[in-house]
Amino acid sequence: MAKNIQLKQELVIEAIRRGLDEGDAVAFVRQSGFALSAAGLIRHLRSMGGRGRVLELINAGKTNEDILEVCFGPDEDSISEPDPTPSLEAHESPLSNIVDLRATAQFETRKISIRVPGDLYEAIRLAAKGEGMSQNQLIVDLLSVALSRVPESKDHH
Protein backbone atom coordinates (compact mmCIF):
# COMPACT_ATOMS: atom_id res chain seq x y z
CA MET A 1 0.00 0.00 0.00
CA ALA A 2 2.83 2.42 0.80
CA LYS A 3 4.23 1.78 -2.69
CA ASN A 4 0.93 3.04 -4.17
CA ILE A 5 1.26 6.24 -2.16
CA GLN A 6 4.82 6.70 -3.39
CA LEU A 7 3.70 6.20 -7.01
CA LYS A 8 0.90 8.70 -6.53
CA GLN A 9 3.34 11.21 -5.02
CA GLU A 10 5.65 10.74 -8.01
CA LEU A 11 2.72 11.55 -10.30
CA VAL A 12 1.91 14.66 -8.26
CA ILE A 13 5.54 15.78 -8.65
CA GLU A 14 5.40 15.04 -12.37
CA ALA A 15 2.23 17.12 -12.69
CA ILE A 16 4.03 20.04 -11.04
CA ARG A 17 7.05 19.45 -13.28
CA ARG A 18 4.74 19.74 -16.31
CA GLY A 19 3.29 23.00 -14.98
CA LEU A 20 -0.24 21.66 -14.63
CA ASP A 21 -2.75 23.63 -12.58
CA GLU A 22 -4.78 21.97 -9.82
CA GLY A 23 -7.58 20.61 -12.02
CA ASP A 24 -5.27 19.36 -14.75
CA ALA A 25 -2.92 17.83 -12.17
CA VAL A 26 -5.82 15.88 -10.61
CA ALA A 27 -6.88 14.70 -14.09
CA PHE A 28 -3.28 13.69 -14.90
CA VAL A 29 -3.02 11.54 -11.76
CA ARG A 30 -6.45 10.01 -12.38
CA GLN A 31 -5.50 9.14 -15.99
CA SER A 32 -2.61 7.18 -14.54
CA GLY A 33 -5.06 4.99 -12.64
CA PHE A 34 -4.99 6.59 -9.20
CA ALA A 35 -7.97 8.13 -7.43
CA LEU A 36 -7.18 11.69 -6.35
CA SER A 37 -9.25 14.71 -5.42
CA ALA A 38 -8.14 18.34 -5.35
CA ALA A 39 -7.95 18.07 -1.56
CA GLY A 40 -5.81 14.95 -1.90
CA LEU A 41 -3.47 16.79 -4.26
CA ILE A 42 -3.14 19.59 -1.72
CA ARG A 43 -2.50 17.09 1.06
CA HIS A 44 0.30 15.41 -0.91
CA LEU A 45 1.89 18.75 -1.79
CA ARG A 46 1.75 19.92 1.84
CA SER A 47 3.40 16.69 2.99
CA MET A 48 6.28 17.49 0.60
CA GLY A 49 6.67 21.05 1.86
CA GLY A 50 4.33 22.75 -0.59
CA ARG A 51 4.26 23.47 -4.31
CA GLY A 52 7.07 26.03 -3.99
CA ARG A 53 9.38 23.52 -2.31
CA VAL A 54 8.67 20.93 -5.00
CA LEU A 55 9.34 23.51 -7.75
CA GLU A 56 12.57 24.51 -5.99
CA LEU A 57 13.75 20.89 -6.03
CA ILE A 58 12.70 20.45 -9.67
CA ASN A 59 14.61 23.59 -10.64
CA ALA A 60 17.63 22.21 -8.75
CA GLY A 61 17.64 19.30 -11.23
CA LYS A 62 16.26 16.65 -8.88
CA THR A 63 14.39 13.65 -10.31
CA ASN A 64 10.96 12.73 -8.96
CA GLU A 65 12.54 9.94 -6.89
CA ASP A 66 15.20 12.34 -5.57
CA ILE A 67 12.48 14.78 -4.52
CA LEU A 68 10.65 12.06 -2.60
CA GLU A 69 13.89 11.10 -0.86
CA VAL A 70 14.59 14.73 0.09
CA CYS A 71 11.04 15.16 1.41
CA PHE A 72 10.59 11.82 3.17
CA GLY A 73 14.03 10.25 3.49
CA PRO A 74 15.18 7.02 1.85
CA ASP A 75 12.53 4.42 1.07
CA GLU A 76 12.91 1.92 3.90
CA ASP A 77 9.51 0.22 3.62
CA SER A 78 11.09 -2.99 2.46
CA ILE A 79 13.58 -2.95 5.35
CA SER A 80 11.30 -2.32 8.31
CA GLU A 81 8.01 -0.79 9.34
CA PRO A 82 8.18 2.55 11.17
CA ASP A 83 7.61 2.38 14.91
CA PRO A 84 4.37 4.26 15.67
CA THR A 85 5.34 4.55 19.35
CA PRO A 86 6.65 8.05 20.10
CA SER A 87 10.04 8.23 21.78
CA LEU A 88 10.39 9.32 25.38
CA GLU A 89 12.36 12.37 24.22
CA ALA A 90 9.20 13.77 22.65
CA HIS A 91 7.69 14.17 26.13
CA GLU A 92 10.59 16.15 27.60
CA SER A 93 9.77 19.42 25.84
CA PRO A 94 7.19 21.79 27.35
CA LEU A 95 5.74 22.04 23.84
CA SER A 96 5.32 18.27 23.52
CA ASN A 97 1.54 18.56 23.21
CA ILE A 98 1.97 20.25 19.81
CA VAL A 99 1.72 17.67 17.04
CA ASP A 100 3.97 18.06 14.01
CA LEU A 101 1.81 16.89 11.10
CA ARG A 102 4.90 16.24 8.98
CA ALA A 103 6.14 13.74 11.58
CA THR A 104 2.90 11.75 11.39
CA ALA A 105 2.79 11.78 7.57
CA GLN A 106 4.57 8.40 7.52
CA PHE A 107 1.30 6.71 8.45
CA GLU A 108 -1.18 6.26 5.63
CA THR A 109 -4.40 6.80 7.58
CA ARG A 110 -5.65 7.24 11.12
CA LYS A 111 -9.09 6.64 12.55
CA ILE A 112 -10.96 9.14 14.70
CA SER A 113 -14.39 9.16 16.26
CA ILE A 114 -16.21 12.43 16.64
CA ARG A 115 -19.61 13.43 17.91
CA VAL A 116 -21.55 15.85 15.74
CA PRO A 117 -25.02 17.33 16.14
CA GLY A 118 -27.76 15.36 14.39
CA ASP A 119 -28.48 18.10 11.86
CA LEU A 120 -24.79 18.32 10.89
CA TYR A 121 -24.62 14.55 10.51
CA GLU A 122 -27.65 14.67 8.22
CA ALA A 123 -26.09 17.49 6.20
CA ILE A 124 -22.90 15.44 5.79
CA ARG A 125 -24.92 12.41 4.74
CA LEU A 126 -26.88 14.38 2.13
CA ALA A 127 -23.81 16.21 0.82
CA ALA A 128 -21.86 12.97 0.45
CA LYS A 129 -24.77 11.37 -1.38
CA GLY A 130 -25.07 14.40 -3.65
CA GLU A 131 -21.33 14.32 -4.42
CA GLY A 132 -21.37 10.57 -5.01
CA MET A 133 -18.78 9.82 -2.35
CA SER A 134 -18.63 8.31 1.11
CA GLN A 135 -19.22 10.45 4.18
CA ASN A 136 -15.66 9.70 5.26
CA GLN A 137 -14.19 10.93 1.96
CA LEU A 138 -16.32 14.09 2.09
CA ILE A 139 -15.12 14.88 5.61
CA VAL A 140 -11.47 14.18 4.67
CA ASP A 141 -11.79 16.42 1.59
CA LEU A 142 -13.40 19.23 3.60
CA LEU A 143 -10.76 19.04 6.33
CA SER A 144 -7.94 18.93 3.77
CA VAL A 145 -9.22 22.04 2.01
CA ALA A 146 -9.76 23.87 5.31
CA LEU A 147 -6.31 22.94 6.63
CA SER A 148 -4.64 23.94 3.37
CA ARG A 149 -5.85 27.49 4.05
CA VAL A 150 -4.33 27.60 7.54
CA PRO A 151 -1.06 29.54 7.48
CA GLU A 152 1.96 27.50 8.49
CA SER A 153 3.20 28.34 11.98
CA LYS A 154 6.73 29.55 12.50
CA ASP A 155 8.91 27.92 15.16
CA HIS A 156 10.13 30.45 17.72
CA HIS A 157 12.93 28.41 19.34
N, C-alpha and C positions, 0 to 999 in steps of 0.2 A: 504494500500500500504506500509506503514512503517513497518508493521508486516512482509511482504515479504522480505524487506531489512534486517530486524533483523534475519530472518531464513537463509537467504543467508550468512550473516556474521557469524552465528553459524556454517554453513557448511564450510566456509573458515577457521575458527578456528579449526574445527575438522580435516580438511585436513592437517593443520600444525601439529596438535597433532599426526596424523598418519605418519608424516615425508614425506609426498608426495611432489615431486618437482612440479614446476609450471604447466607443462603439465598434470600431473596426478591429481593435485589439481583441475584444470579446469574441467577435465573429471569427477572427483568425484562429483563436484557441479552440473554439467550438468546431471549426472545420477540420481540425486535427484530431477530433474524436474525444475531446475532454469537455465536460460540462463546466461552464464558468459564467457567472453573472458579473455585472459591473462592480457590485460590492465585493465579490470574490477577487476580481482583478485588483481593486484597491487594497484589499487585505494582503495579497501577495506582494504588491509593491511596497506597502508599509513594512512588511517583514524583512524586506531587502534594504530598507533605509530610505525608501521613497523613489519616485521617478527620477529626480535630480541625481541621486546617488548612482542609480543604474546607468543613467546617461554619462555621468562622470567616468564610470568604469569602462563603458563602451568606448568613449573617446580616448581612454588611456590604452586602447588596443586589446582589452581583455576579451576572451571568448566567453560564450554563455556559461560554460562549465567553470571557467575561472571566476566569473562573477558570483556564481553560486558558492564557490569555495571561499571567496572573500567575505561574502555575507553570512554564511552559515558554518564555515570551517570545512575541513575535509570530510568526505562522505564515509562515515564509519558504520553505516547501518549493517553492513555485512559482517563487521567485526564484533560489535556488541550493541545491545540496546541501551539507550540512555537511562540513567538511574533517576526516576521521578522523585526520589526522596531528597528534599533540600538538605544542604550541608549545615552543620551546626554553626559555621561561621556566619551564615545568613542571619542568624538570630542575635548576633552580637551588636549590630548597629542599632542606634535608636530609631533609624528610619526603616527598620526591617519589615514593617507592616506595609510598605509601599511595594507593589508588585511591578516588576519590570516585564512588560509584555513581550519584549524581544527574547527574554530568557525562557519564557514558556512556549515560544513558537516551535520548539522541537517536538511538541506533542501535537498530533494531528487534530484531535478534537477533545473536548471536555464536556461533561454533562452537568447541567445545573437544574435545580428545581426552583421555580418562583411562584409566588401567589399573586394573582392579578384579579382585579374586580371582575365580576361576571360580565358586565357590559363590555369591558376591554377584551376579555376572552372571546366574546361573541364577535366583536369587530375583527379580531385577528383571524378567527375562523372564516368569516365571510370574505375578508380581504385575500386570504390564502386561496380560498376556493375561486374567487374572481381572477386571481393571477395564475391559477393552474399549478400551484406549488403547495408543498406541505407547510403546515403552520411553523414547524421548526425552521425551514429554509427561509420563510418570510421574516421571522424574528431575527435570524442570523444576518440576512441582507439588510434589514433596517438598522440593526446595531452596527454593522460594518460601515454603512453610510454615515451614521451619526458619529461614530468614533473617528472616521476619516476627516471630519470637520473640526475635531478638537485639536487645538494647537499643541505641538509637542512641548513638554516641559523641559526646562533647562536645569541641569544639575548645578547646585550652588555649593559645591564642596570646597 
